[in-house]
Amino acid sequence: MDHARFADRDAHGVVDVRHGQEALDAMTREGFWAVVATFEGAVTAVRFAEVTPRAYAAGQAAAAARVPAVAWQPLDRHWRTSLDRTAYVGAVREVRERIAAGTVYQVNVCRVLSHALPPEADLDGLDALLRQGNPAPHAARIRCDAAGLDVVSASPELFLGRRGRHLVTRPIKGTATTAEQMLPKDHAENVMIVDLMRNDLSGVCEPGTVSVDELCTIEAHPGLVHLVSTVSGHLRDGVGWSDVFAAAYPPGSVSGAPKSSALTAILDLETVPRGPYCGAVGWVDADARAADLAVGIRTFWAERDAAGRRWLRFGTGAGITWHSDPEGEWAETELKAARLIGLAAGTVTP
């Protein structure tokens, strides 16, 4: 059954599906929309007729307990990766060469993991498992067969939050097992992306209202810690979602700086589209002028290939700077994927 589930609300009853520019325009006018945008910029919005508030529980334990129990059969661990270790390390070295040449300062290099899915596999079961074993502030489950959406996200990162004319983003750059293991490179990377996000928000916010509210704070999540910063601003009159996406998409924390040069490097070095991974997953309430769109990290999605076979996808990546160690960046991609892939494979218990 088509539905959407977020940290603090559930939605049922699909009444409309929009894509591309039509989706951005509709999200600005009226209604409650579940939204999935691919990193490559394809936006899909699903309007739901019924939205039910749900109290957010610390750690999501109570919320997880209310998720309908759907069996999830552990996968057999035969995962494919779009870039193997050798290819990924080579891509990191190439980025460092581009940095040395002065064409870019930072690039997020990613790889997509894939696993064959049996026809009966229901991602509602995976969603319940993740809400228990990897609670996340921007957890989302969006399913709409007519829109081709089957997504489960445990994202810790807010791409764009809106309340009235207040717009906020909370980029994550810097990942380690403990706060003590965070490197100077992680702090430098975070500051670089904060500057990029300040510039992006300035394109749609009133002059003088964009500010850095928090810089490089430590935030703990299951199995790792992140450096998180907060940037906010006051939207100009008449700004719609089309304007916001034109100014800020794709998210700076998962592209790089300068963004245009980073996107060129990503296109050159990555071998498959990212899809919902590193895109945007969340909701927009046009009537309330409110939204929570997460960066699509820690995100699974199901899709069919040209032969009709069903696959589960999951992306992982790392931000590359001049100070990056290629093998260390590969290890970071494994760290980010380990817990969630382990939950899906049955090697990690909730």
N, C-alpha and C positions, 0 to 999 in steps of 0.2 A: 504494500500500500504506500502511495506517495505521502511523504511527510518531511518535516524539517524539525530538528531538535538542536537547541542552543543552550548555553549555560543557564539562562534564566527564563526561557520560554520555549514552548512547542507550537508547531503550526501544522494545520491539516486543511484539506479541501482545496485542491488546486483549481484556480479560476482563470489563470492566464499564464502564458509562457512567452517571453520576449528575448530577442538576441540582439547583440551589437548595439548600434545607436538607438534602436527602438527600446532596448532594455534600459539604457542610461536615461533616456527621456522619460520613460514610464516611472522609473525609480524616483525621479524628481517631482512627479505630479501627485500621485496618490497611491495608497495601498501599502500592504506589508509584503516585502519581497525577500525570498531567500536568493542569495547571489553566489555564483561561482564564476570567476574570471580566470582564464588561463594566463600563464606568464606571457604568452605570445599576444595577448590582448583580446581574445574572444570572450565576450561577456554574455552570460546567460542569467536571466532573472525569472524566478517563478513566484507568481503572486498566490498567496494563500488567503482563504476566506476567514479561517478561524485561527486565532492566536491566543494561547493560554499561558499566562504568567506562571513561572515556577520559581520558588524561592531558591536562591543560590546558596549552597551549603559549602562551608569551608572544606577544602579537600575533595569536594564533589562526592563524598561518601553517600550522603543521603540521596543525592540526585541519581547516583549510579544504582542505588537500591530500587528506585522507581522505574528504571529502564526495563521494558519487557524482556523477559528471559528468552533469548533465541540462541540455539546451539551454534557454536562456532567450532568447526573441526580444525585442529591444528594443521598447518601446512607442512609439507614434507621437507622443507628447507632447501629445495632446489631453486634458488633464486638466481636470476640472470642480472647482470649489471651492464648498463650502457657504456661505461668506461671501466675496464679492469684496472688493477693496481698500476701496471706499467703505463697504460694510457693516461690515467689520472695524474700520476707523477709527472709524465711528460707535459701534460697541459699546464700544470703548475709552473714548470720550468719555462714554458713558453710565455706565460703571463709575466714572470719575472723579467724575461728579456724585453717584453713590451714596456714594462715599467722603466727598465734601464734606458730604453730608447726615448722615453718621455711621452709616449702616446696614451698612457693610462696610469692611474695611481693605485687602483684596487679593482679586482674582479672577483665575483663570486662564481666559482667553478663547481658544477653539480653533476651528479650522475643519477640515473633512474634505475631502481631495482624492479624486477618483474617476476611474478610467480603465476603459473597456470592456476585457474580457478575451476573447481567442479561446477557443473550447471546449477546444483542446488545450494551453493554457498550464498549465504545471506549476510550482507555487511552490517545488518542490525546487531548480529552476534559479536562482530568485531568491535562495533561501537560500544556495546556494553562492557566488553573486556577492557577496552582502553579507558573508559570512564572509571573503572575500578583500579586498573593497574598503572595508569598514566594520566591522572587528573590534570586538566589544563584549563586555564581561565577563558580560553576562546574555543572550547570544544564544540564541534558541530557535526551533525549528521544530516545530509541532504540527499533525498532520493526523489526523483521525478522521472519516470520512464519516458514520458512524452518529450522531456527536455534532454534525455540522454545523460542524466546526472545520477551518479551512485558514489557518493563521497563520504568519507569519515575523516575528520580532522581532530588532532589533539594539539592545535597550535597554541604556543605560549606568547605569540607576538601580535600586537595590535598594529595593523596597517593604518586604518583610519577609523576613528571614533567620532561621532557627531552627536551633539546635544544642542538643538537650536542652531545658532551660528558659531558655536564653539567647535573647532576641529582640532583633533589631537592625534599624534602618531607616536609609537613607542618602539623605535628600532632596536633590535638585538644585534649586537656584534661583539664577539668574544665568548668563547665556550671553553670550559674546562671541567674536570671532575670535581675540583674544590676551588674555593676562592684563592687559596694560596698558590695554586698552579696557574693562575691567570698571568699572562705575559705582557710586557710593555707593548708588544705588537698588537695585542687585543685592545688595549686602551686607545692606541693610535688609530686603529681601524674604526672603533666606535665613534671617536671624535670626527673622523673624516666623513662618516655617513651622517652624523648629526648635521654637519654643515650642508651636506647635500639635501637632507630633508628640510632644513630651514629654507633653502632656496626653492624647493618644490612647493612648500606651503605658501611662500611669499607670492607665488603666482596667482593665488586665489583668495588671499586674505588681505584685510585692510592694512595699509602701510603702518609700520610701527607696532603691530600687534603680535607678530611672531616671536616667540620666546623659547628658550631652553629651560624647562622647569626642573628637570633632573638630568644629571650627566654621569654616566658610567656607574650606576648603582648595581650592586650584586643582587641577583634574583635566583633563588633556588628552585629547581624543577627535578622531577624524578631522575636520579642517576647523574645529574650534572648541574652546573651553575652557568648563568649568563651575565654579561654586562648589558644593562638596559638603560636607555636614555628616553626622556620625554620632551617632545617638541609640540607646541600648540599655537593656535592663532585664531583670529576672529574673521569669519568668512565675509567677503564683500556681498552687498545686496545683489540679488539676481543670479548668484552663482549656482549652477546645477551640477549634477554628477558628471555630465559630459565634460564640464570645465575642470572639475577636480581630477578626473582620470587623465585628461590631457596634460595637466600640470605635474602629476605625481606618479603616474603609472609607467612601468612596473615599479614595485617597491624598491627603494634605493638600497635597502639592507641586503637584498638578494640579487642585485645587479652589480653595482660598483660605481666608481667615480673616475673621471666624469662619466655620467650615465651613458651617453651616446657611444663613447669609445669602449666602455665595458660591454655594452650590448653587441657591438661588433665582434669583440673577442669571444663572447659566449656563442655567437652564431658560428664562428670559425672553429671553436674547440669542442663544443658539445655535439654529440652524434644523434640525439633524438630530441623532439620537443619536450619541454618540461610539463606541459598541460597544466592542471590545477596546482601542481607543485610550484611554489614561489609566486603563485598568482594571488587571488583574493577569495576568501571564503567567509560568508557571514550573512548579515541581514541588513535591510534598509527599511525603515518605517517612514514613508513619505508624509503621512498624515501628522506624525509627531515630530517630524524633522529630526529624526534620530537614526543612528546607525552604529553597528559594530562590524567592521570588516577586518578579519585577521589576515596576516600573511599566510599563505597556504604551505606552511612547513609542518613537519610531523603529520603528514597527510597521506592517506591511502585513497585510491579511487579504482573503480572497476571499469574496464572498457573491453570492447571486442576488436580483434584484429581483422584484416581483410578476409581471412578464411572463416570468420565467425567464432573463433576461439576466444574464450573469456579470460582476461588477465587481471591480476591485482597489481597495481603500480604503487611505488613509494619512492620519493626522492630524498636525497641527502647531499650536502655540499659544504663548502667552506670558503671563507673570504681570503683572497690571496693578496698579499702585499710584498714589497721588496724583501722584508724580513722573514717571509714564510719559508719554512723547511718543507720541501715537497713530501717527504715521507710523513712528517708530522701532520700535514694537511689531510693526507689520506687517512691517517689515524683518527682525525677529527670527524671525518665523514662516517667512519665506523662507529665512533662513540655516539654520534647523534642518532644513528639508526638502530643501535644495539637493543635498546629496551623495547621499542615498538615492534621491530622485526621479531624479537624474542617472544613477545606476547602473541603475535600472529602465528608464530611457529610452535608455540606451546613449550618453549624452553625457558621462558620467564613466567612466573606465576604472579597473579595480581596481588 
